[in-house]
């Protein structure tokens, strides 16, 4: 499958090329009646399917494309810490108690992911360390405060402040002015995690199917009916785990989760450039249109960013990302780009995950806003635990106020385009 071109995302990723042949799962053929049906075969859906099947619940999961064609198999691989926003920013809006609960939940998600991969023999190529760096001068006090607040108020002692000199040394460029180094987190090969998760869910007894789009959802007689090209699924409970790829399937999710293009390029191995991220940490910066990058185990630079003008054509993607690479690392101007790919990330207006019962017995979870590698896995587990009758931390997310995007379905994309254009221009000023 290393030459498989996803029908829902552009370009062949380096992740895909690096794993070679892998297991595939047949499309659904015929109708089924189950306790729980799951639409979407990313981290959230597969983790929920595994946890439910392990507990003896009958579960079927359908994925329109191949597992890994969405963001779960094509993302930047950075775990991060806490929620999408810094805890002090959440605290300002929600108060310390709720902010601390959300932070602790995210740390639990991190531990669960690491323990899950270890317990099931999933080599997701974990590398410790993340650098969060400032692209503008004058941010020093915010980054210094972040390190102090993490330790003193949130009990997280893994973050240290970096001045300009240390930042330049650790990132390998003078393009950034300060930052924080977080050694309590790291980065992974996201597709290897996804492949392992599918295997574990299948082995636990979950019926998982690729190439099976959900074409319609209706309800009758206390059951939810999911129509597919070759059969109908009847279920007492349904999880919508499509994230950015909900399309027109269900309107409430579509109004609250917006797809935004994210693009990554991989260079040839940088054996002649040891100064680029010499410690092997992942990097993300302070731009609104975030640049995020790291090195793979074979020493490639995997460099990502969201650019509102970027085409879905892989050649155009490569050139757009090349400009950002050279802007950050001028010495890499002649380095070859071997792979370029894109896809959609699901975002919400406040950048918190969207968790809601959108129809009786139908729960939608998504909108991780670029912070989903660990949260999405954990939310799948928490959903399954909820179905099994356990009180879970999913309530922390369900209680958040996630407004819909303005403008309705027709106008929200143009409005988002204008907003991203403005923020992209502001990043350059």
Backbone torsions as a table, in degrees:
resi	resn	phi	psi	omega
1	UNK	NA	10.1	-175.4
2	UNK	-68.8	-17.2	176.6
3	UNK	-104.8	10.1	179.4
4	UNK	-65.6	126.2	175.5
5	UNK	-99.8	115.6	-178.9
6	UNK	-61.8	137.2	175.4
7	UNK	-77.0	-9.7	-176.1
8	UNK	-114.0	-1.0	-178.6
9	UNK	-150.9	149.6	-173.5
10	UNK	-87.5	147.4	172.0
11	UNK	79.0	155.9	175.6
12	UNK	-99.0	119.8	-173.8
13	UNK	-76.6	155.6	172.7
14	UNK	-62.8	-34.5	177.2
15	UNK	-56.5	-48.6	-178.5
16	UNK	-62.5	-44.6	-179.1
17	UNK	-65.9	-26.9	-174.3
18	UNK	-84.5	-15.2	-177.9
19	UNK	-97.1	-15.2	178.6
20	UNK	64.7	-146.7	-179.3
21	UNK	-66.6	143.1	177.7
22	UNK	-148.5	167.4	-178.0
23	UNK	-64.0	143.2	171.7
24	UNK	-119.8	162.1	-175.1
25	UNK	-130.2	135.5	-170.2
26	UNK	-70.6	154.6	173.3
27	UNK	-63.9	156.4	173.5
28	UNK	-64.0	131.0	180.0
29	UNK	-130.7	95.7	-176.9
30	UNK	113.4	169.1	-177.6
31	UNK	-91.4	153.8	-179.4
32	UNK	-140.9	151.3	171.7
33	UNK	-121.8	123.2	-174.4
34	UNK	-138.7	168.6	174.8
35	UNK	-68.8	-46.9	-176.1
36	UNK	-134.4	133.0	172.5
37	UNK	-112.9	140.7	-178.8
38	UNK	-123.9	130.0	176.1
39	UNK	-109.2	114.5	-179.3
40	UNK	118.0	118.2	-175.6
41	UNK	-106.2	43.8	171.8
42	UNK	-94.9	-160.7	-177.9
43	UNK	-58.6	-45.0	-176.0
44	UNK	-62.8	-51.5	-176.4
45	UNK	-64.4	-46.0	-177.4
46	UNK	-68.7	-36.7	177.8
47	UNK	-66.5	-40.3	176.4
48	UNK	-63.5	-43.1	179.9
49	UNK	-61.2	-43.4	178.9
50	UNK	-61.3	-50.0	-174.9
51	UNK	-64.3	-40.1	178.4
52	UNK	-67.4	-46.7	-178.2
53	UNK	-63.5	-39.2	179.0
54	UNK	-60.3	-31.5	-179.6
55	UNK	-86.9	2.1	177.0
56	UNK	91.3	9.3	177.8
57	UNK	-82.6	136.7	176.5
58	UNK	-77.2	126.8	-173.5
59	UNK	-142.8	139.1	172.7
60	UNK	-127.0	136.7	179.6
61	UNK	-121.4	134.2	176.6
62	UNK	-121.9	141.6	178.6
63	UNK	-128.6	129.6	-175.9
64	UNK	-65.7	-38.0	-178.3
65	UNK	-108.9	-137.3	172.4
66	UNK	-101.9	151.0	174.6
67	UNK	-57.0	128.9	-179.4
68	UNK	98.4	-5.2	178.7
69	UNK	-74.7	-23.9	176.7
70	UNK	-88.3	-163.9	-173.2
71	UNK	-62.0	-28.9	-177.0
72	UNK	-61.0	-31.7	-178.7
73	UNK	-102.2	1.6	-172.0
74	UNK	-133.5	11.7	-172.6
75	UNK	-84.9	-177.2	-177.0
76	UNK	-75.3	-11.6	174.6
77	UNK	80.5	6.6	-176.6
78	UNK	-91.1	129.4	-179.7
79	UNK	-76.1	-45.0	-175.0
80	UNK	75.1	-175.1	178.7
81	UNK	-138.8	142.3	179.7
82	UNK	68.0	-153.5	178.5
83	UNK	-90.1	-174.1	-176.9
84	UNK	-61.5	-39.3	177.7
85	UNK	-94.6	156.0	175.7
86	UNK	-62.4	148.5	-175.1
87	UNK	-59.9	-33.8	179.5
88	UNK	-66.9	-30.2	176.0
89	UNK	-70.5	-40.8	177.0
90	UNK	-67.6	-39.3	180.0
91	UNK	-60.6	-38.8	-179.9
92	UNK	-62.0	-32.9	-177.3
93	UNK	-92.2	-37.2	-171.3
94	UNK	-113.6	-8.0	-176.4
95	UNK	90.1	161.0	-173.4
96	UNK	-65.4	-42.8	-174.2
97	UNK	-59.3	-47.4	-179.1
98	UNK	-71.5	-37.7	178.2
99	UNK	-62.6	-42.4	179.5
100	UNK	-65.9	-39.2	178.4
101	UNK	-63.9	-41.1	178.8
102	UNK	-67.9	-37.7	177.8
103	UNK	-65.3	-46.2	-179.4
104	UNK	-64.3	-37.0	176.8
105	UNK	-60.0	-45.1	-179.2
106	UNK	-65.3	-35.6	175.9
107	UNK	-67.5	-35.8	173.7
108	UNK	-63.3	-36.8	177.0
109	UNK	-63.0	-39.6	179.2
110	UNK	-64.5	-46.8	179.3
111	UNK	-63.1	-41.9	-179.0
112	UNK	-61.7	-44.1	-179.0
113	UNK	-61.7	-46.4	-178.6
114	UNK	-64.2	-43.0	179.9
115	UNK	-67.3	-39.3	-179.6
116	UNK	-62.7	-47.3	-179.7
117	UNK	-62.8	-41.4	179.7
118	UNK	-65.2	-45.1	-176.2
119	UNK	-65.1	-29.7	-175.1
120	UNK	-107.8	13.8	175.1
121	UNK	63.6	36.5	179.1
122	UNK	-95.6	110.9	178.5
123	UNK	-86.2	91.9	-178.0
124	UNK	-94.3	13.4	174.1
125	UNK	58.0	48.4	-179.5
126	UNK	-66.9	132.4	174.7
127	UNK	-127.5	127.8	-176.6
128	UNK	-76.6	151.5	170.6
129	UNK	108.6	135.0	173.1
130	UNK	-142.4	136.1	176.4
131	UNK	-109.8	123.2	175.0
132	UNK	-107.8	115.0	-166.0
133	UNK	-123.2	154.3	-175.5
134	UNK	-99.0	128.3	-179.2
135	UNK	-91.0	-4.8	178.4
136	UNK	-126.4	152.3	174.6
137	UNK	-72.5	158.0	176.5
138	UNK	91.7	2.1	-180.0
139	UNK	-93.8	1.4	-171.6
140	UNK	-55.5	-44.3	-174.9
141	UNK	-65.2	-31.9	178.2
142	UNK	-68.8	-40.9	-179.0
143	UNK	-74.0	-36.7	174.9
144	UNK	-63.6	-42.4	179.6
145	UNK	-64.9	-37.9	-178.7
146	UNK	-59.8	-44.5	179.9
147	UNK	-64.0	-41.9	-179.2
148	UNK	-68.3	-43.2	-178.6
149	UNK	-64.8	-41.4	179.8
150	UNK	-57.6	-42.5	-177.8
151	UNK	-76.5	-47.6	-169.6
152	UNK	-81.6	-35.6	-175.0
153	UNK	-103.9	-24.3	-175.1
154	UNK	-117.3	3.8	175.4
155	UNK	64.9	26.5	-177.0
156	UNK	-114.7	103.3	-170.4
157	UNK	-98.4	17.5	-173.8
158	UNK	-95.4	-0.3	-175.2
159	UNK	-105.3	130.4	175.8
160	UNK	-128.1	146.6	179.7
161	UNK	-78.3	142.6	175.9
162	UNK	-119.9	125.9	172.3
163	UNK	-75.8	-176.2	-175.1
164	UNK	-60.4	-42.9	-176.9
165	UNK	-66.4	-45.8	179.8
166	UNK	-67.3	-38.7	178.5
167	UNK	-60.5	-46.2	179.6
168	UNK	-61.1	-40.3	-178.4
169	UNK	-68.5	-41.7	-175.5
170	UNK	-78.4	-33.3	178.5
171	UNK	-85.6	-31.8	-179.6
172	UNK	90.1	23.7	178.7
173	UNK	-155.7	153.5	175.6
174	UNK	-93.7	15.0	-176.5
175	UNK	-73.1	-15.9	-177.1
176	UNK	-119.4	152.4	-166.7
177	UNK	-107.7	-18.9	175.3
178	UNK	-172.8	-178.7	178.8
179	UNK	176.1	-174.9	172.5
180	UNK	-127.7	147.6	178.2
181	UNK	-112.2	123.4	-176.7
182	UNK	-113.9	108.4	-179.8
183	UNK	-99.1	12.6	174.3
184	UNK	-99.6	10.8	178.5
185	UNK	-143.0	-169.2	-178.2
186	UNK	-178.5	-154.5	-177.9
187	UNK	-142.7	159.5	-172.2
188	UNK	-138.4	172.0	168.3
189	UNK	-88.4	102.4	-170.0
190	UNK	-65.6	-33.5	-178.5
191	UNK	-71.4	-33.3	176.6
192	UNK	-64.8	-37.1	174.4
193	UNK	-63.8	-44.6	-178.1
194	UNK	-62.7	-44.4	178.9
195	UNK	-61.6	-44.1	178.4
196	UNK	-64.5	-38.0	179.6
197	UNK	-65.6	-40.5	176.6
198	UNK	-62.1	-43.1	179.1
199	UNK	-60.5	-45.0	-177.4
200	UNK	-66.6	-41.1	178.5
201	UNK	-63.3	-42.9	178.6
202	UNK	-63.1	-45.5	-178.5
203	UNK	-65.7	-25.6	178.7
204	UNK	-78.2	-9.7	177.7
205	UNK	108.8	3.9	176.6
206	UNK	-73.3	138.3	173.6
207	UNK	-85.9	109.6	-176.8
208	UNK	-118.0	135.8	-171.7
209	UNK	-134.7	127.3	171.5
210	UNK	-92.0	170.2	175.8
211	UNK	59.3	32.5	-175.4
212	UNK	-133.4	87.4	178.6
213	UNK	-74.6	146.0	168.7
214	UNK	-84.2	125.1	-176.4
215	UNK	-102.1	-20.8	-178.6
216	UNK	-163.7	144.5	175.7
217	UNK	-122.7	127.0	175.5
218	UNK	-134.8	170.2	178.2
219	UNK	-132.9	139.7	-178.8
220	UNK	-158.4	134.0	175.4
221	UNK	59.2	34.5	179.3
222	UNK	78.7	5.2	178.9
223	UNK	-116.6	154.6	171.5
224	UNK	-101.7	132.1	-179.2
225	UNK	-109.8	126.4	179.7
226	UNK	-113.6	114.7	179.7
227	UNK	-87.0	137.4	175.6
228	UNK	-130.7	170.2	-177.4
229	UNK	-59.8	-25.2	-173.7
230	UNK	-131.6	27.5	177.3
231	UNK	160.6	163.6	179.2
232	UNK	-117.1	135.8	177.8
233	UNK	-102.5	129.5	174.3
234	UNK	-109.7	128.1	-175.6
235	UNK	-144.0	148.8	174.7
236	UNK	-74.9	-35.2	179.5
237	UNK	-131.4	148.8	179.5
238	UNK	-135.7	137.9	172.1
239	UNK	-111.9	122.0	171.3
240	UNK	-92.0	109.3	-177.5
241	UNK	-124.0	43.3	-176.7
242	UNK	-91.1	-15.4	177.9
243	UNK	54.1	-116.7	-175.3
244	UNK	-74.9	-6.8	-173.2
245	UNK	-110.3	32.4	179.7
246	UNK	-70.3	-31.1	179.6
247	UNK	58.3	-134.4	-179.7
248	UNK	-101.1	15.0	-174.2
249	UNK	-66.7	-40.1	-176.3
250	UNK	-146.8	120.8	-167.7
251	UNK	-73.1	-31.8	-176.9
252	UNK	-65.7	-46.4	176.4
253	UNK	-60.4	-45.2	-179.2
254	UNK	-61.2	-27.7	179.1
255	UNK	-79.3	-21.3	-174.6
256	UNK	-107.8	-20.4	179.6
257	UNK	-117.0	121.2	-178.0
258	UNK	-105.3	130.3	173.4
259	UNK	-78.5	135.4	176.8
260	UNK	-132.8	136.2	-177.0
261	UNK	-70.1	136.1	175.2
262	UNK	-129.7	139.4	-170.6
263	UNK	-133.9	141.1	-177.6
264	UNK	-135.5	145.8	172.6
265	UNK	-129.1	147.8	176.8
266	UNK	-114.7	133.5	176.8
267	UNK	-90.0	171.2	167.1
268	UNK	-65.6	162.6	178.9
269	UNK	-55.1	137.5	-175.0
270	UNK	-97.4	49.8	-177.0
271	UNK	-62.4	-25.9	-178.4
272	UNK	-93.1	6.0	-177.7
273	UNK	-130.7	65.5	-176.7
274	UNK	-66.3	-13.8	-178.9
275	UNK	-75.3	-13.9	-179.1
276	UNK	-79.0	112.8	-179.6
277	UNK	43.3	64.8	-173.8
278	UNK	-62.3	-24.8	179.9
279	UNK	-86.3	-5.8	176.8
280	UNK	80.2	9.3	179.6
281	UNK	-71.9	161.7	167.7
282	UNK	-81.6	157.2	-179.5
283	UNK	-131.4	136.8	166.6
284	UNK	-137.9	150.1	-173.6
285	UNK	-115.6	-178.3	-170.1
286	UNK	-89.6	2.4	177.5
287	UNK	-63.2	149.3	172.0
288	UNK	-64.9	-44.0	172.0
289	UNK	-87.6	86.3	-164.1
290	UNK	-63.8	138.9	165.6
291	UNK	-100.5	132.1	-177.9
292	UNK	-137.6	135.2	-175.4
293	UNK	-156.4	160.4	-178.5
294	UNK	-165.7	172.2	174.8
295	UNK	-106.8	142.5	175.5
296	UNK	-79.8	171.1	179.5
297	UNK	-64.1	-25.3	177.1
298	UNK	-95.1	19.4	167.2
299	UNK	77.3	20.5	171.8
300	UNK	-82.4	152.6	170.0
301	UNK	-92.6	121.2	174.7
302	UNK	-103.6	110.3	-169.3
303	UNK	-120.1	124.9	-176.5
304	UNK	-128.1	157.2	175.5
305	UNK	-169.5	163.5	175.9
306	UNK	-111.5	127.3	-175.7
307	UNK	-133.5	118.2	-172.1
308	UNK	-63.7	-21.8	-179.1
309	UNK	-93.4	-1.7	-173.6
310	UNK	-71.0	134.5	177.8
311	UNK	-78.5	162.1	174.3
312	UNK	-81.4	-4.2	177.6
313	UNK	-72.6	124.4	-177.4
314	UNK	-56.7	-34.5	178.8
315	UNK	-64.9	-41.5	177.7
316	UNK	-67.7	-38.2	177.1
317	UNK	-59.2	-46.2	-179.1
318	UNK	-59.0	-43.5	-178.1
319	UNK	-69.8	-38.3	178.3
320	UNK	-63.7	-44.3	179.3
321	UNK	-71.0	-35.5	177.5
322	UNK	-56.5	-42.1	179.7
323	UNK	-61.1	-38.4	178.7
324	UNK	-70.6	-37.7	177.0
325	UNK	-61.1	-48.4	-177.4
326	UNK	-67.4	-34.3	176.1
327	UNK	-60.8	-36.1	-178.9
328	UNK	-86.8	-41.5	-177.9
329	UNK	-128.3	84.5	-178.0
330	UNK	-56.3	-29.5	-178.5
331	UNK	-66.9	-14.1	-178.0
332	UNK	-94.6	17.4	-174.5
333	UNK	-62.5	-25.0	-179.2
334	UNK	-105.5	5.5	-179.4
335	UNK	-73.8	138.3	-177.6
336	UNK	-77.7	138.2	171.0
337	UNK	-95.2	124.2	-174.8
338	UNK	-97.4	-27.6	-178.3
339	UNK	-144.2	143.8	174.8
340	UNK	-143.4	133.8	-175.9
341	UNK	-150.2	162.8	178.7
342	UNK	-143.0	-178.6	179.2
343	UNK	172.2	-179.0	-177.5
344	UNK	-104.1	140.1	172.2
345	UNK	-111.3	138.7	178.2
346	UNK	-90.6	124.1	179.5
347	UNK	-120.0	156.7	170.8
348	UNK	-118.5	164.7	-178.3
349	UNK	-59.4	-46.1	-179.9
350	UNK	-87.8	3.4	180.0
351	UNK	66.1	24.3	171.2
352	UNK	-107.0	152.1	177.8
353	UNK	-61.0	149.1	178.2
354	UNK	-98.4	119.2	178.0
355	UNK	-131.6	115.6	-176.4
356	UNK	-158.6	146.1	168.9
357	UNK	-81.4	110.2	-173.2
358	UNK	-94.1	-17.8	172.6
359	UNK	-147.8	160.9	178.0
360	UNK	-54.9	119.7	179.3
361	UNK	79.2	2.6	-177.8
362	UNK	-115.8	114.2	-179.3
363	UNK	-107.7	135.1	176.5
364	UNK	-111.9	133.6	178.4
365	UNK	-134.1	128.5	178.8
366	UNK	175.2	-160.5	179.2
367	UNK	70.0	42.5	-176.7
368	UNK	-73.4	-11.0	169.4
369	UNK	59.6	42.7	177.4
370	UNK	82.0	11.6	-177.8
371	UNK	-131.9	39.7	-168.2
372	UNK	-103.9	-2.5	-173.9
373	UNK	-59.2	-45.3	179.1
374	UNK	-94.2	-38.3	-176.9
375	UNK	-64.5	-38.1	-176.8
376	UNK	-67.1	-41.4	175.0
377	UNK	-58.1	-48.0	-175.3
378	UNK	-67.2	-38.2	178.9
379	UNK	-64.2	-34.5	174.5
380	UNK	-62.8	-43.5	177.1
381	UNK	-63.3	-45.3	-178.0
382	UNK	-64.1	-37.0	176.6
383	UNK	-62.1	-46.6	179.7
384	UNK	-61.3	-43.0	178.2
385	UNK	-60.6	-38.8	178.2
386	UNK	-63.4	-44.1	178.5
387	UNK	-61.3	-35.1	-179.2
388	UNK	-78.6	1.9	173.9
389	UNK	96.2	11.7	-178.4
390	UNK	-99.4	142.9	173.4
391	UNK	-75.3	132.4	-173.5
392	UNK	-133.4	169.7	176.8
393	UNK	-70.9	-4.8	176.4
394	UNK	-58.0	-25.6	178.0
395	UNK	-60.6	-32.3	179.5
396	UNK	-60.5	-37.6	179.8
397	UNK	-82.1	-36.7	-179.3
398	UNK	-63.8	-29.2	-178.2
399	UNK	-81.0	-7.6	-179.5
400	UNK	-73.4	147.3	177.1
401	UNK	-86.0	107.0	178.9
402	UNK	-113.2	97.2	-179.1
403	UNK	-73.1	158.8	175.9
404	UNK	-76.0	159.0	175.7
405	UNK	-70.6	140.9	-178.4
406	UNK	-71.7	157.6	172.4
407	UNK	96.1	-6.6	-178.3
408	UNK	70.6	179.1	-175.8
409	UNK	-61.3	-35.2	-175.6
410	UNK	-73.2	-38.8	-171.6
411	UNK	-100.9	-13.3	-172.5
412	UNK	-66.9	-36.1	179.2
413	UNK	-66.6	-46.8	175.7
414	UNK	-60.2	-39.2	179.1
415	UNK	-65.2	-40.9	177.6
416	UNK	-64.7	-40.4	177.7
417	UNK	-57.8	-45.6	179.3
418	UNK	-63.8	-41.5	-179.8
419	UNK	-64.5	-44.6	-179.6
420	UNK	-67.1	-35.3	176.6
421	UNK	-61.7	-44.1	179.4
422	UNK	-62.2	-47.2	-178.7
423	UNK	-66.9	-35.5	176.5
424	UNK	-63.2	-39.9	177.5
425	UNK	-67.8	-39.0	178.9
426	UNK	-64.9	-35.2	177.9
427	UNK	-60.3	-29.5	-175.6
428	UNK	-86.6	-13.2	-175.7
429	UNK	-82.7	NA	NA
